[in-house]
Amino acid sequence: MDNKRIRVCLFVHYSVSETLPYYVQIFIGELLPYFDKVIILTNNSKIIGNNYSANSNLYFEYFENRGYDFGMIYRHISKQNINNYSELAIVNDSNILLNKLDKVFSAGRTSNSDFWGIIDSNEKPWFSTHEENYHIQSHFLVLNREAIQLLMPFYKSMNINKIMTETEPKLLRRLVIDQWEIGFSQYLLKHGLKSFSFVQSENLKLQLKTKKHNLLFSHYFELAIKGYPLLKRKVVSKTKKKRLFRKSTSVEVEILEFINQEWNINKIFE
């Protein structure tokens, strides 16, 4: 296949199971029509070679868990010739897909931007080393040609070894957020590239009259009303569910009206 014309999606999936969870199958199934290749980067080598690989444009690649998402993405990309890709998407499994992605891709691909995503943020973590902290949230990030060509130069500007050798989870998480999630967006913006976000968090915060930074947890219901098609898995986890009840109902009941009814809703939440 001619690299000049291909669109590639990297989907990062952490698993202890030999099969892809149903919610991941749904997510990947919705991504497949938009790309020439969807490559699942996984920490579980047993997933590779199962029946999912019957899809001609679906591939699996195994990496040990070092450096979180960044580590898998970096190790994959460092082996590829990506400069002629027309589009490179980076998505992870931290969300449940509630509905189709057609509006997201229609908006993103017609935005005349160099890189775009599903939601942005201006939040400045206390550990940030940046003066400006605007960034596209890294769980759904799409790079067009100009941004792709700056990816390897960006890697060279980083202290990658520090991320890849850090073993303390909290410190590693801070490094990845600071250097990768915030750092990459800032790097692209400082090189004159244009960004776009399907949901613009600052505009939404004004509409909702809230000062909360992480709308994915504090206002997931309002996001769904606005057409945001994802729901953080942690929102429906047992440890989070109590404080996320609304009017004594569960998250599943709240969000039910926004889920694509073609999918097995109970199986998604399992």
N, C-alpha and C positions, 0 to 999 in steps of 0.2 A: 504494500500500500504506500502511496506517495505521502511522505511526511509533511509536505507542504500543504496538504489539504485535510489532514486528520485532526479531529477533535478528540481529546483524551480526558477521561475522568479518573482520578485516583480516589478510591473509597477506602478509608482506613477503618478496619474492623478488628476489635479485640474480642477474643472468644476463648472459652474453655470447652466448648462443645464442638463435636465433629460435623455439625450441620449448621447452616446459617439460620438464625432465628427468623421467625415469620416476618417481623417488622422490618428486618434488614432485607429480606427477599422482596418485600413490597417496595422499599426505598430504591433498591437496585433496579427492579423492574421498571420503575418510573424514570430512572436516569438513562437506561439503555437506549431508548429511541433518540436521545439528543446527542449521542456520541458515537464515534467510530470504534472506540475502545473504552471499556470500563474495566479498570484493573483494581481488584481487591487486594489491598496490602494488609496482611493478617499476621498475627503472632502464633497462629495455630496451623501448623503444616498439614494436619490431618484433614482440614477442609479442602485442601487442594486436590483436584482430580475426581471430585464427586460429580454427580449428575448436573450440577449447575453449569459446569464447563461445556455442556452441550450447546450453549449459546455461543455463536461464532465470534461475537465481539466482547465476550466476558472472559477475563483472565484472572488468575490468582498468583500472588507472589508472597512468599514467606519471609518474615524478618523477626528476629528476636526483639523483645520489648526493651529498647533503649532509646531514651530521648523522646518518649511519648510519640504523638502524631508526627512531630517534626522529624524525629529520628527515622521513622519509616519513609516519610516523603523524601528526605534528603538522600538516604541510601538508595532509593529507587532512582531518583532523578539524576544522581551523580553517575549512573551507568548508562544514561540515555542521551541521545541527540535530540534535544527538545526545541532547539532554536527555530525549527521550521514548522512546529505545531501552530495551527491557527488558533487553537483554544486549549487551555489546560484548566480543568476544574479540580478542586481539592475539597472533598466532602468527608465527614466522619459519621460514626454510628451513634453519636450522643443524642440524637433526636429521633422521635417517632414521626413518620410522615403522616399527616392527617388528610391531605388531599393532593390533587394533581399539581404538577409543576409547570403547566403550560403558561400561566400568567407570569410566573417568575422568569422563565427563559425568554418569553416574548418581550418583557420589559428590559431585561438585562442585555439581550442581544441587539436591541434597537436603541440602546442608550448612548451610543457613540462614546463609550468610555473605554479606557485601557484595562481596567480591572473593576470587578463588581462583585457583589455578594447579596445575600438574602437579608442581612441586617447589619447596621454599623453601630459604632459606639464612640463616645467621647470620654468615657470613664478613664480617670488616671489612677491606677493602683498606687498604693503607697510606695511600692518598690520600683516604680517606673523610673527609667533613666532618661526619658524623653521630655523635651519642653512641650511639644505638641503630641497629643495622644489619640487623635482621631484614627480609627482603623475599621476595616471590614472584619467582622468576626470570622474567625478562621474555620469554623465548622462547615461553612459553605462559601467558598471563595473561588472566583473564576478569573483567569488571566487571559487576556487577549495578546496578540503578537508582541506588542511593545513591552508589555509587562513580563512575558515569558523570556524575552531576550535579556532582561535585567535580573533574572533569577540567579543565574550562576555568579554574576558580579556581586550580587547581594550576599550569597553564601561566602564568597571570598572576604567580604568585609566583616563577617561575624567571627566570634570565638566559638566555632562549632565543637571543638574538642571539650570545652567546658560543659556544654549541654550533653554531649554523648557519654561523658564519664561521670556525670553527677548521679548519685544513687539515692540521695535523700529526697523523697517524693515532693515535699513542700518546696524545697529549694529548686528542684527541677521544674516544677510547675511554674514558679515565678520566672525562671529563666526563659522558658518557652513563651510565656505570655509577653514578657518584656522584649526579648530579642526577635521572636518570630511573629507573633500575632500583631503587636503594635509596631515593632521595628520594620517589618516588611512593607506595611502600608505607608509608613512614614518615608521609607526609602524611595518608594515609587512616586509619592507625591512630591518629594524634594527634587526628583528628576523630571518634574513637569508633567507627569502622567495624570490622567483624569479618572476619578472613581465614580461609582454609582451604587446605590443601595436600594433594593426592592422596598424595604421598610426603613425609613429615615428616623432613627430613634429620637433625635432632638425634636423634630416636628411632632412625633407621637406623644412625647412627654408634655409638650405644650398643650396638645389637645386634651390629654388626660389630667392635666394640672398636677403632675407628680414630679418629685425630685429624685425618684428611684432611678438608679443607674441600670441595673440588670432587669430589663423588662421581661426577659424570657422566663423569669421566675416570679416576679411580682405582678405582672399583668399579662399572663399567658392567655387568659380568656379574652381580654380586649384585643390582643394581637390576632386571635382567631377570628374575631368579628371583622377585623380589617383585612382579612384574607391571607394572613401569615400561615403557611401550610405545615409548620413544624411545631412539635411540642417536646421540650426537653424530657429525656427519660427520667431524670431525677425528680421531676415534678410529680410523677406517679409512683415513685419508689416508697417503700414502707416508712423510711425514716423521714421523708418530707411530707407525706400525705396529710398528717394531722394539721399542720399549720397552713396547709393550702386548701383546706375545705372552704367552700363558699356556701353559706346558708344551709349548713349541715348536709351538704351533698358531697359525693366523692368527685374527684377530678374527672373520672370516666364519664359520669353522668353530665357534668358541666359541659364537657367538650364534645359530647356525643353528636350534637347537631352539625358539627363541622367536619366530621369524618366521612370520607367517601364510602357510601353505602355498598359499593361493589366489593369491598374488602371484608374479611372476617374480623369484625371489631373486637370480639371477645379474645380471639387468638392474638391480636395485636397487643392488647393489654396484658395478656399472660406473659 
